[in-house]
Amino acid sequence: MKRRLGILVSVGALTFGATGVGTAAASAAPAHPTATAEIFATSNTAVITDPADPRLRTQLRGFDREVRSVIHANGARAGKSTLLNGVFWSSDLKQATYERSREFDVNHVSASGLHHIADVVRKQFKQESVLTFRHLPRTSAQTNAVDIEAPGITSRKLHDALLANPTARDELGGGSVTARDGRLILIAPLADLPLAKKFVGELGVDWSKAQVRYGAEEFVGS
């Protein structure tokens, strides 16, 4: 992807004392079944500023098949793939941009293998960068990010919340909503967890209904 995907993206009560968010709140999400990691990518190379642009209705089925082929060809296993509607803030254009993308579950892959797969996808589809997220324990020394899911969100609601919060749009960059069931997905740096929590509230979601996973994010780029 071309910009920071603050994807608001996909045990027991979660406590954020170590990161200064306070206690309690979001539930810890169960990991994807057997999933080791996730890749967030698109085949789009255009900057789309019109939410009614017909390119935002594509199902990316061919892209889905091709990325799965890349995953398998490099020794990993592809899990489920989820179609996403992204809303991102462009600091250059000073307006929101839109993008269709997919999230791919990747199983049985090492950190170096995930990086390589993402780089192959980036080059094949002429992207500036591709985002990866490896699921890790909260206490892992490699953990640097969170994957937050929140229900009941529309692209319009995400757009309006970004415009209303300059800090969130500059730091988080934007987010994505699952096309099928309206789940907000945000991958954010661990240090931005307090900001992400506040932003979820501004979207009208009770933080106790959000789910959080810990892991390592990487923007694989040129």
N, C-alpha and C positions, 0 to 999 in steps of 0.2 A: 504494500500500500504506500501511498505517496506522502502521508503525513502521520503524526502520532495518532494511532488508533486508540483513543481512549474508549475501548469497546465496553459500554455499560449494558459486548461479546456475548461461554460456558466454559468436626464430627463430635456432635454434642454442641452445647452453647459456646459461641465464639467469644473470647475475651480479647479486647484490643489494648490492654494495659501496656504492652510492650511498645506499641506504636503511638501511644498518647491519644487514642480515640475515646477512652473511657471504657467502661465495662459493658458487656452485654450486648446484645443487639442483634446482629445478623446471625442467622443459623449457618453453620459450616456445611457447605454442600458436599454431598457424596461425590467422589470422583467418577468420571465417566467410566462405565464398565470396561475394564481392561485397558482403558486409554492411557497412554503414556504422556501424550502431548497433543497440542492443537496447532494448526496452521490457519491463518487468516489471509486470504488472497483474493484477487480479482483478475480478470482479463481486460478490464477497462483501462484505457490510456487517456481518455478525454476528461476534461474538467466540466462537470455537469452542474449547472446552477439553477435549473428549472425543475422543481419537484414533479412536474407533469411530463418530463422528457420520456418518450417511449422506450429509450434504452434502459430505463429503470424498471421495466416490466419483464426483462429477460429472465429466464429460469436458469441460465448458465449450466445447462445439462451437458453440453459438449465439454465445457471447461471442467465440470465435475469428473467426467470420464478421463480426461487427459491428466488431471492432477492425480487421480487414483492410480493411473498407469505409472506416473513418475514415482509415487510412493512405493508401489510394488517393485518397480524396476531397481530400486535402491535398497531393497532388503527389508523394508518395513511393511506393516499391514495397515490398510486404510479402514477406518471405522465409518461411522455415519458422517454425512455431510449436511450442513444446515445452510439454507439460503438466508442472506441478511440484507436489510436495507440500512445503509449507513448515512448519517448526517454529520458533516465535519465542518469546522470553521476554517476559512482561508484568511490568514492574516494579510496576505498580499491583495486579495480581492475585497477584503472587508465584508464578506458575506458568507452564507452557508453554501456548502457544496454537497452533492449527493452521489451515492455510489451503491451499486449492487455488488455483493461479494459472497463468498462462501467460507464457512468454517469447516475444517476437516479434522476429524479425530485421527490421530496417528498412533499405532500400537507397536510395541517391540522395536523401539528406536532409541539410540543413544543420543546424547547431546550433540556430538559431532555429526551423527547421521541426520538428525533433524535439521541442523544448520545447512548441511549439503543439499538435502531435499528442497528446503526453502530457496536456496540459491539457484537450483535448477529451475524451479517454478518461476522465480523472478526473471531469470534470463529468457526463458521460453516465452513468457507473456509480456516481456518488455516493461517490467515494473521497476520503480525506483527502489522499493523495498518490500519485503514480505514479513509479516509479524508471526512469531512463534511464541508458544507458551508451554513450558514443561511443568507438569504437576509435581510438586515437591512438598515435603512436610514444612509446616510453618517455621520450625526450628532449624531447617537446613541453612548452611552457610551460603548456599547459592540462591536462596529465595530472595527475589528483589521486586516482586510484583504480586498483585491480586487479580483474580478473575471474579467479577461480581455479576450476578444475575438478579433481575428484578422483574416481576410480572406486571402485566396490565399497562404497557407503554405503547404509544403510537409514534410514528416518525414525526408527526406534527407536534406532539407534545415535547419530544426531544428537541426539535428545532426551536420551539419557543423558549424552552428552558436554557438552551445554549445562548440565545440572544439576550436573555435576561441576566446572565451571569458571566461577565467578561473574564473573571478569574478562571472559572471552570472551562470556558471555551479555549482560553490560551494555554492552560496547564494540561487539561485532559484531551483537548483537541476535538472531541466529538464522541460519537458512540454509534452503536448499531442495534437494530431491532429485528428479531427473527420474523421473517415474512409470514410464517404460518400461524404463530400463536402470540405474537406481540410481547416477547420477552426482551427486555433491555439487557445488553451485554456490554460490560466495560472491563477492559484490561488496563490497569493503572499501576504506576510505580507504587511500591509499598509506602514511600514517603508521602504520597498523595492520598492515602486512605482517608484521612479526616475530610479532605476536600470532596472525595468521591461520596462519602457518607452524607455530607451536606447536600450534594447535588441530587442524590437519590431522593432525599426528602423534598427538594424543590420540584421534583417530578411527580410528587404526590404519592410516593410509595412509603409505606411503613417499613422502617429499616429492619424490623424483626421478621419481615417477609422476604427480605433479600437473602441471597445465599452467596457465600464467599469461599473461594478456593485460593490457596497460596501456590506460588511457583516462581519460575524464572522466565521473564520475557526477553526477547531479542528481536530487534529490527535487522533483518538480514538484507544488506544493501550493497551497492557497488562501492 
